[in-house]
Amino acid sequence: MKGFGYSYKEIKSLISWLGWKWDEKYLSSYLNPRSVSTTSSIKVRYPINSKSIGGWKTIRRCLNLQLKLLHKLKDIKTRFSKLIIRNKLQII
């Protein structure tokens, strides 16, 4: 799709990672007429753009704890998956 470039690839990658079926409507969510009750309700009504890329860097220090927790969760998920695989192999 023209005009999305990097964002398009990232959205498709995220949707795939979530295990959701792809739908082109994901690219035009700003057209959805449902009400939105968030502090960024105005922003969700605009098309995807690159204006906010890197904006998270201003709050990077605040995100350190969350990032550490996500890394721990990923490690737990990996260990759990290996345990399941090992146990399945022993059962067979």
Order of alpha helices (4+ residues) and beta strands (2+ residues): alpha-alpha
